[in-house]
Amino acid sequence: MKRIAVLTSGGDAPGMNAAVRAVVRKGLYEGMEVYGINYGYAGLVAGDIRKMHRRDVGDLISRGGTFLYSARYPEFATEEGQLKGIEQLKKFGIEGLVVIGGDGSYRGALALTKHGYPTIGLPGTIDNDIAGTDFCIGFDTAINTVLDSLDKIRDTATSHVRTFIVEVMGRNAGDIALWAGVAGGAEQIIIPEKEFDMSEVAEEIRKGRERGKKHTIIVLAEGVMKGNEFADKLYEYGDFHQRVTVLGHVQRGGSPTARDRVLASKFGATAVDMLKDEKGGLCLGLVNNQIVANDIIETLGKKKHMPDVSLYQLNKEISY
Ligand code: ADP
């Protein structure tokens, strides 16, 4: 292929810029022309497409968010929207597309694949909830952002002997809660993948207090329930001086960590290699520390993302 394009879609994630930069620079290095599409699938259908030069991606590796912008565009779930998108790509003579985003964005990439248009998906979401990869672009930065907050909350929790319920992102997946919880030494981690019993949560807090613990930090994945709801339910079992902190969108921002930048760079460059070899219908992943190319139809059809739930048991054994 000689002319390719890249877009970012869905929820933004730190490291998306590093991935776009890698696609642009590696594409140019290979003698291709690279186009950037603004506002995800909305910009694709609208033809908001421009040719990218080396300098267009300068000073971006360290920036969070996505300079190509992102948008929610439900119309892309319709065949009409998808065919319009392909029409635009053909109008510009673009032969292959790289899509960086989460599960919804992958559905769009899958639709393009089914229409026979060569598309490569790169996993970009702080939730880390994409099948076929151990890690997504943005996850490492997000857990470090959460960790920074947990460390600060710990200081104040100890001073006042309080119980902090820290609500973190993760609609369907407990990855952020698990990783940040273990790293931050949280006493309890509540995730969608594991059932929990509020009476046991209360009992654990009591036991901790008896052992002389000055604070309790509970990391709660938002997919289980909202932090305030959790605190109210916990009150039914006792007053533990509960306080709720909802970290919210700070988790999505910030300069990407080294790990996210390197991952994004590897994914971006590998996507270009695939398109150069006329390969499409793939989504890239990092499995056992190796970059892998999965069939997108198979991956979205059969595989389900599972976090490393061994961290849940580990935390029970070391953070009580
Ligand atoms: P994320 O990619 O972070 O999961 P969304 O779920 O909002 O975010 O999806 C991003 C975009 O992908 C949507 O706004 C839409 O344009 C496109 N998309 C989502 N689902 C589908 C689908 N089933 N078919 C085609 N395109 C889709």
Boltz pocket constraint, residues with backbone or C-beta under 6 A from the ligand:
constraints:
  - pocket:
      binder: B
      contacts: [[A, 9], [A, 10], [A, 11], [A, 40], [A, 41], [A, 42], [A, 71], [A, 72], [A, 73], [A, 74], [A, 75], [A, 76], [A, 77], [A, 78], [A, 101], [A, 102], [A, 103], [A, 104], [A, 105], [A, 106], [A, 107], [A, 108], [A, 109], [A, 111], [A, 124], [A, 125]]
      max_distance: 6.0
